[in-house]
Amino acid sequence: MADTETTDHKLNFEQNELVLCFHGPLLYEAKILKAENWGPEDSESGDTGPHYYVHYKGWKKTWDEWVPEERVVKHNEANLMRQKQLKDTYSNKKKKTVRIGNKGSIEDQEKSNDVSESSPSHQGDVDIEDNKNEAELQEDQLQKENHERGKKRKKINDDEEEEEFMNRLEIKIPLPESLKVKLIDDWENVTRNNALLKLPRKYTVADILNEYLEFKHNLIASTANNQKSDKDDIHSEVVQGIKIYFDKTLGNILLYADERQQYVNIRKQFLDKENSEIYGAEHLLRLFVELPRLLAHTTMDQAATETLEEHLIDFLKFIQKNEDQYFAETEYERHGWVCANCKTSNTPGWRAGETPDKKLCNACGLYFSKYKSHRPEHLWNNLRNKSA
């Protein structure tokens, strides 16, 4: 992410600050884990300005997310009152739309009773100004009631939206142990050894997806032909979905800080290529750590969720089977540090007086701290929890 000291925008909230954050129509207590100013190169979607990585109090860490400053407000008495008012408003709406079997809501019943008591059948001496007969009045009343039910149904959908969001099915994608080791080795190379992968990779994400699709096609072709097209379609959809998620999320959430400048440079160099045609298996595994959180925002039912989990696990087994081919441990290149005093690049290495976090500049001779590499904490925590 962009260095907060070099951006023009002022951060109104600080790291570890307790705030209130909008999620849908309601406010939730949250803690700011990171506070950053984003420049044009920090977000593939083009979002810029102050952004905060927040954890919602009482929510699982899988719901931690980056939010723009517009969604964050101070944790004070006035905003706590605002939070309570919003909650009460939506609670009252839910109470008003309680269903009674298939006969509509309580309000529908009360309105229906009021209408029946004042209808011509109960007041035979009432003149009907528009000369409509009883059948016409009943038809008008039925249309009115259907219209009211339609509006209430929409209200119920809006009220339940937040509740449904919280109750969505959790996607579980267990990583094989050998692939977890690959992820850890990759993290150590980038953040501790100051080494970056050579790009473009020999086997890109697109190559891996195509080989998997060809493997499944040949496997299906050797079985019953009557199921060939359906299974081919499913595998093609899964592969296409993985590619889309990778292309869209790499620049936003899958890179370590030390890789961002490399990403900017490589995108300028290969304007005609997608991220999946440049990066390889190491970054693809990072996506699978993030996928459960990303897929939780979809509206799949249980059957679709189980089917997707099955195919994603099968794909990971395919990568594991070919990991010697897709992962190249020797294709990392060391890169230097940039002096915080004179902005001069320094070659990797060690000299007397230096520590792992402090280096002596080759140019100005002053000590400077290494730019602190940060990994996406939610990604690393997810991986660590799965390894436990």
C-alpha positions, 0 to 999 in steps of 0.5 A: 500500500502507499506510504501514508507519509507521502500522500496528500490525503490526511488519515482521520483515523489511526491504527488500533482505533475503535470506530463504528463502520457501516456494513450495509444499512447498519453500523457495527463496532470495529477496530482498525488494524491498518490505516493507509492512503492508497495511490493510483498504483495501489488498487487495481480498481482505481480506488484512492485516498484513505482506506482502513483494514477493519475487524468487526467486533464479534465477527469472524476474521474472515469478514475483515476487509478494507473499507474507504473512509466514507464508511467509518465514523468516530466511536462517540456517544452521538454515533452510538445513538445513531447506531441504536436508532438504525438498529431499532428502525430495522427491528421495528420493520421486522416486527411489522412484517410477521407472517401469519401462515399464508394469509399475509402479515398482521397489517394485512389482516387488520386492513382486511377486517376494517374493509370487510366491516365497512363493505356493502355487505355489512352496510346495506343502506350505504350508497355507492357513489361510483355505482360499482357492484359488489363483485367489482369492489371485491376485485378492486380490494383484492388488487389493493391487497396484492399490491400491499403484500408486494410492498411488504414482501420487498420490505421483508427482503430488505430487512432480511438482507443483513441477516442473510449476509451474516448467515451465508454458508462458509466455504471450506478449501483445505490446502494439502500439507505440501502446498502449505509448505510452498506458501510458507517458503514463498513468504520467507523468500519475499519478506525475509530474504528480500527475493522476488520471483522472476516474471513472467513465470515459466508456468503461468496460472493460465498454463496451469488452468489449461493443463488441468482442463485438458487433463479433466477433458481427457479423463472424461472422454475415456468414460461414459459419453452421455455425461461428457458435456455436462462435466466438461461444462462444470470444469470449464466454469470452475476454471474460468471462475478461478482465472477471473478471481485471480486477475481481479484480486492479485493487485489488491490483496494477493501481493506482499508490500515488497512485490508492489513495485515489481507489479507496477513495472511488470504491468507496464511492460506487459499491457496486453497480458492478464495477471494470470498470464504473468504470475504462477503457482505461488501467487495462485496458492495465495488466492486459495487462502483468500477464496473462502472469504471472497466466496462468502459474498456470493449467494450460492445455496448449499448444493452449489457450495458443496459442488464448488468445494469438491471441484476446488479441492480436486484442482488443488490435488492436481497442483499438488501432483505436479508441484515439482513442475509448477513451483521453481524454488530457484527462480527467486532473485535478491533485490536491494533495499532503498536508503530512507536517508538518501533514497539510494538502492543498496545491494543485499548483504551484511556488514559489521554493525548491521542487524536484520532490520537496520542497514548501513547505506553504501552511499551516505554511510548512515544507518537506516531501517529496512522498509517494513515488509507487511504481508496481508495479515488476514491471509497469513492468519488464515494459513496459520489457523489451517496449519494448526 
